[in-house]
Amino acid sequence: MTKKEQSIWRKEMLALMNEDADWYRNEDTERFKRIQELAKKIETASTRQFSSHISKERFEAY
């Protein structure tokens, strides 16, 4: 995932949050599920970016 994709996901997530200030109170709504999905995508994309830069040599040198 690229930074651009993460930026798009963040903007979408923030737009959904701003539409309903109480979005987090009802876990059964599509809005809540979509926000959670986007948050997970953003979080795992960040982790993948770091792990893709770690080589065996760097890991062993640490």
RAWO-V422025 format. One record per residue. N is the residue number from 1. PHI is phi in whole degrees, 0 to 359 (999 if undefined). PSI is psi as a letter, one per 40 degrees, with the letter a starting at -180 (NA if undefined). D_FIRST is the distance of its C-alpha to the first C-alpha in Angstrom with 1 decimal. Layout:
N PHI PSI D_FIRST
N PHI PSI D_FIRST
This chain:
1 999 i 0.0
2 259 i 3.7
3 299 d 6.8
4 296 d 8.2
5 298 d 6.4
6 299 d 7.2
7 297 d 10.5
8 297 d 11.2
9 297 d 10.9
10 299 d 13.1
11 298 d 15.5
12 297 d 15.9
13 298 d 16.5
14 295 d 18.9
15 297 d 20.7
16 297 d 21.3
17 295 d 22.6
18 287 d 24.8
19 293 d 26.3
20 216 h 27.9
21 295 d 28.7
22 256 f 29.7
23 302 d 26.5
24 281 e 26.3
25 280 d 29.9
26 239 h 29.5
27 285 e 27.0
28 269 e 28.1
29 277 i 26.8
30 296 d 23.9
31 299 d 22.8
32 301 d 22.7
33 297 d 20.8
34 293 d 18.1
35 298 d 17.8
36 297 d 17.5
37 298 d 14.8
38 295 d 12.7
39 299 d 13.6
40 294 d 12.6
41 300 d 9.1
42 297 d 8.8
43 295 d 10.7
44 288 d 9.2
45 295 d 5.6
46 297 d 8.1
47 296 d 10.1
48 295 d 7.9
49 297 d 7.5
50 290 d 11.2
51 292 d 12.2
52 287 e 10.9
53 267 e 13.3
54 268 h 16.2
55 261 i 18.6
56 300 d 21.7
57 295 d 23.9
58 297 d 22.2
59 297 d 22.3
60 291 d 25.9
61 289 d 26.9
62 288 NA 25.9
